[in-house]
Amino acid sequence: MVMKTYDEESSVYYSKRFLSKGGRHIDDIEKRLLAKHCEGSALLEIGTATGRFVGFSHQMGWDYTGLDISAQMLLLSKNNGTKLVQGDGEELPIKSSTFDTVVCLHTFHFIPHPVRCIRESIRVLRERGLLILIFETDNWIRRLTLKTGIFQSDQYYFKIQEVIQMMRESGLQIVADGPVLKFPMEIYRKLPLTRLLASLDSSRHWPGTFATLGFVIGRKLEGSETHS
């Protein structure tokens, strides 16, 4: 179902999410997060979508490999010129101990068995490698919006602590976690990105109470092994 949905939406995926001023702000914030935390040169992205991070990865000097379940998304990523693999995040068609960093951005909340994705990510990571997850969160704003029936969703939502627990139980050491943005993503996409909104978003003093996008980063410990 996910593969069919993204095949059909591939041509408008990027424009709907990241072409507005607010969308570009989201893109910039996420790229800053990756620039700050990614380690080593060999990087795997699970869920390339239209290849939003391909050019950025090349600029950063990373040896990038992208994986997506959607053939149409991979075709769009291919236009950016990079190594691509079609596959499922729960069963990575990649040999063990290959990457220094694995990133899964805006894809983790679509995976039916997220722990399998975490364990597969650990398998393909080298010792001391990092797994970076960015995902849509479960909180009171999300629940209230879904109850209104304004829109329906077939994806999963996680509390940050739930993802932390999944990572720890899979053998990862938590490096960092928190909200990616201080407000729901649709606010940035639908409303003008005013100076006030940008200022509050970057403020350390503004709480993440209204955030609907979170991240967790875990490190593979030396000698750790996982079994799917």
N, C-alpha and C positions, 0 to 999 in steps of 0.2 A: 504494500500500500504506500509506504513512504517513497519507494523508488518511483512508482507511477506518478505520485504527486509532484515530485521534484523534476521528473522528466517533463511533465506538462508545464511547470512553472519556470523552467530554466531560462527562457527568453526574457522574462520580466523580473526575475528574482532580485537582481542587483539594483535595478532602477527603483523598485518599490521600497527598498530598505535603506539604500545608502547614497542616493543621488541628491537628496535635499540637504540643506545646511545642517540640520539636526542629524541626519543620517551620516554625513561626513564627520560630524563630531563623534558619534559612536565609533566609527571606523578608526578615527585618530586615537581615541582613548584605548581601544583594544590593541592597536599597534604599539602604543607606548607600553602597555602591560607586557606584551611579548618581548619588546626590546629590553625591558628591565629584567625579565626573569629567564628567558631562554638561555641555555648553556650549551657549549659545544657547537659543532658545525652541522652534524647530521640531524635533520629535523623531519618528522613525519606529521602531516596534518590529516586527521581523520574527519572527512566531510569537507571537501574542497569547495563545494558549491560552485560558483562561477570563477573561482581562482582569485579571490580578493586579496589573498596574502602572498600570491606567487611573486609578483614584482617586488613587494616589500621584502620578502625573504632573500631575493637576489641582492637587493640593496644592502641588506645586513650581512651578506657574505655567507649565508647558510646554504648547505647542500640539501635542498628541499625535495621531498617526495610527497605527493598528494594522493589520497585515497578517497573514493566516493562510490556509493552504491548505484548512483544514477549515471548512465552512459551519456546522457545529454549534458549534464553538468560537467563531466570530464571533457567533453568536446569543447566546451567554452573555456575551461581551464587550459586545455591543450593549446589554444590560440596564444597563450602567454608563454609557451615554450618551457616545459619542465617535465620531470619524471612523474608519471601518473600510473595508478593501479586501480582497477575496478574491483571492489570487494566490500565485505560486510565488516563493520566495526567490532562485531562479536567474534569473528573468525578471520583474523588478519592473514592474508596470503603472503606473509613476509617471514623471513627466517629470524630466529631469536637473536637478541643482543646486537641489533643493527643500528639503533638510533640513540643520540644523546638527549633529545627532547621529543616528546610526543604531545601534540596539541589537538584538542577536540573542542571546537568553538561553534556554538549554536547548533550542535548535532547531538550532544549527549542526551538531551531531553527528548529525543525521538527514538532512542535505542530501547527496545523492549526489555532487554536484560542488561542493565547498565554495569553490573558487577563483572559480567563476562568481558565487556569492553575494557574495564579497568585492568583485569587480569591479563588480557591479551596485550594491552599497552605495556604492562610491566614485562611481559615476556620478550617483546621486541626492543625494550630499552636495555642499554648497557648499564653496568653497575654505576650507581650514583646518578643515573639519568633522571630527568624530570618529566612528570605528566602534568599538563596544564589543561584544566577543564573550565570552560565558560558556558553557563547554562541558565535557563530561565527558572526563577525560583518560585516556591510555594510560600505565599504570605497572605495577610489579610486583604490586601488590595486585590490580589489575584482571585481569591475566593469570592469576594464581593462582586467583582466584575463578572465572573462566570455564573454566579447565581442570578444576575439580572437577565441572563439569556440573550444579551446583545450579540454575543458571538459564541460559537462552539469551538472546542479545541480537541484534537486527537493526540496531543503530545503529553508528556509527563512533566511534572513540576516538582522540584526538590528543595527542601530547606538546606541551607549551606551545611548545617551540622549533620544532616543525613549523608551528604556526599563525603564529608570528612570521615564519618564513621565507615562508609564503604571503603574508602582508601586505606584507613588504618587496619581494618579487618583483612584487607588484601595484602598487607605488609608494607605499605608506603609510610614514609615519615612526612608529616605535614610541614610544608615550608611557609606557605602564606595562604590567606583566604580573606574573603570579604565581598562587598558589593563592587561591581564594575562601574556602575552609574548610580547616582543618588535618587533618580526618579524613574518611573516606568519608561521603557523604550519608546512607546507610542507618543509620549509627551514631546520627545525630541523630534520625532518624525512628523508629527501632525501640527505642532505649534511652532511659531517663530523661535529660533534660538537666540533669545535676548541676552544682553550682557548679564542681567541678574541671574538667569537660569544657568549660564555658563559659570558664573562666579560661585553660585551655590553648589554646583556640581563638583567644582574643584576644591571646595572648602573642606578642610579637615574637621571643622567644627560642626558642619551640617550632618546630622545623623543619616544612616542608610535605611531609615524606617520605611521609606516609600520605594525603595529599590526593587526591581523585578528581574535583575540580571546579576548573577553572582559568579565568583570564581573560587576554585580551590587548586592548589599546587602541591603535589606530593613527590618525594624523592625515593627512588629505588635503593634500598639498603644493600650494602655489599653482601654477596653470598645468598641473597634472598631468591627463592624459587616460587613459582605459582603453578597451580594446577586448575585448568578450566573445569 
